[in-house]
Amino acid sequence: INEYKTLGGIRNDLILIYEAEIYFALKDFASVQRILSVLAKDCEEPNFFILSSKISFRSYRFQDTLQYCQAFNERRPNQSPSNYQLMGDCYTKLGKSGKAIKCYRKAEEIAASQGNKRLDLSAKINRQEMIECNTRKDGTIEMEENTQAKFLEKFKPY
């Protein structure tokens, strides 16, 4: 760690995180990973977890991404719609539609409570509800009980 990243000999995590965010914007992911590896042992700064989740997601490490997102949520509950959206995307990639839907709805709820009416994840939610609906070999439809009513309400034949 360079001298300018310390204050009185103590590592300044915020400066390192800010530097990592700049590298992320520049798509220099190797530099981001180098900085995050320094911080990984003992950093409790919430932005560390946000940035780590983004890097993990880009690396297709969805379980790691979920852990970072959950660590952020523990420190700053109900503050980041994008964090819950990222969790929903991870659950989608992992084939867990029910959990994805819950995360997408939570993201919309948080955004609305913050006055952001533009976040609309209904397309993602609808897609996951369709995935939850599985077709059996005999052609009948099998779906989770809580999804069935919502599915039938949205796709009425009339």
Secondary structure, DSSP 8 states (H G I E B T S, - for coil): --GGGEETTEE-HHHHHHHHHHHHHTT-HHHHHHHHHHHTTT---HHHHHHHHHHHHHTT-HHHHHHHHHHHHHHSTT--HHHHHHHHHHHHHTT-HHHHHHHHHHHHHHHHHTT------HHHHHHHHHHHSEE-TTS-EE--HHHHHHHHHHT---
